[in-house]
């Protein structure tokens, strides 16, 4: 099989072509059947179990939110999302963690409005 990159709208996408059985050309290569592999146990790393999610929800219910989380919620309510993300990044270290935390807090705000 042969992979090549196409630049379209500033994104590089890999396109996989089927082998033709010919030694030259864009689809060069021996024709083989793709093997179907079993899912590896390492693929499950990072997925939270039902028990873990349940325990975390109980702890959240009992302990409530940390002071910085309450401040973030106030910023989100006052539509200062960018400021909230910056504060969250300074507290958590990375922007990806900050975005995840902001999403979680927005969900908590929405559920409190529904209740």
C-alpha positions in Angstrom: 0.0 0.0 0.0 1.1 3.5 -0.7 0.3 6.6 1.3 0.6 10.1 0.0 -0.3 13.5 1.4 -2.7 16.0 -0.2 -2.7 19.6 0.9 -6.3 20.9 0.9 -7.5 23.9 2.9 -4.3 24.0 5.0 -4.9 20.4 6.2 -2.7 17.5 5.3 -4.7 14.3 4.8 -3.2 10.9 4.2 -4.9 8.9 1.5 -4.4 5.2 1.4 -4.5 3.6 -2.1 -5.1 -0.1 -2.8 -2.1 -1.9 -4.2 -2.4 -2.9 -7.9 0.2 -5.7 -8.0 2.4 -3.8 -10.3 6.0 -2.8 -9.2 5.8 0.8 -10.3 3.3 3.6 -10.2 1.2 5.3 -7.6 -0.6 2.1 -6.5 2.6 -0.1 -6.6 2.9 -3.1 -4.4 1.9 -6.7 -3.8 -1.8 -7.3 -3.2 -2.4 -8.6 0.3 -5.5 -9.2 2.4 -5.8 -6.9 5.5 -5.7 -8.9 8.7 -8.3 -8.1 11.3 -6.6 -7.8 14.7 -8.2 -8.2 18.1 -8.5 -5.2 20.3 -5.5 -4.8 22.6 -5.9 -4.3 26.3 -3.7 -1.2 26.0 -6.5 0.4 24.0 -8.6 0.6 27.2 -6.1 2.7 29.1 -7.7 6.1 30.1 -11.3 4.9 29.9 -13.0 5.4 33.3 -15.0 2.5 34.7 -18.6 2.8 36.0 -17.4 2.5 39.6 -14.8 5.3 39.2 -17.4 7.7 37.7 -19.9 6.9 40.4 -17.3 7.5 43.2 -16.2 10.8 41.6 -19.8 12.0 41.4 -20.4 11.2 45.0 -17.2 13.1 46.1 -18.3 16.0 43.9 -21.7 16.0 45.6 -20.3 15.9 49.1 -17.2 18.1 48.8 -18.6 20.6 46.2 -16.3 22.8 44.1 -12.9 24.1 44.9 -12.6 27.9 45.4 -10.9 28.4 42.0 -13.7 26.4 40.3 -16.3 28.6 41.9 -14.4 31.7 40.6 -14.3 30.1 37.1 -18.1 29.5 37.3 -18.7 33.1 38.1 -16.5 34.2 35.2 -18.4 31.8 32.8 -21.8 33.1 34.1 -20.6 36.7 33.4 -19.6 35.6 29.8 -15.9 36.1 30.4 -15.0 32.8 28.8 -11.5 33.9 27.6 -10.5 35.2 31.1 -11.9 31.9 32.6 -9.8 29.8 30.2 -6.6 31.8 31.0 -7.2 31.5 34.8 -7.9 27.8 34.5 -4.7 27.3 32.4 -2.6 29.0 35.1 -4.2 26.8 37.7 -4.0 23.4 35.8 -0.9 23.8 33.7 -2.0 23.0 30.2 -4.6 24.6 27.9 -6.1 21.2 27.1 -6.8 20.5 30.7 -8.2 24.0 31.1 -10.6 23.5 28.2 -11.8 20.2 29.6 -12.4 21.7 33.1 -14.3 24.7 31.5 -16.5 22.2 29.6 -17.1 20.3 32.9 -18.0 23.5 34.7 -20.3 24.7 31.9 -22.1 21.4 32.2 -22.5 21.8 36.0 -23.9 25.3 35.5 -26.4 24.1 32.9 -27.5 21.2 35.1 -28.0 23.6 38.1 -30.1 25.8 35.9 -32.3 22.8 34.9 -32.8 21.7 38.5 
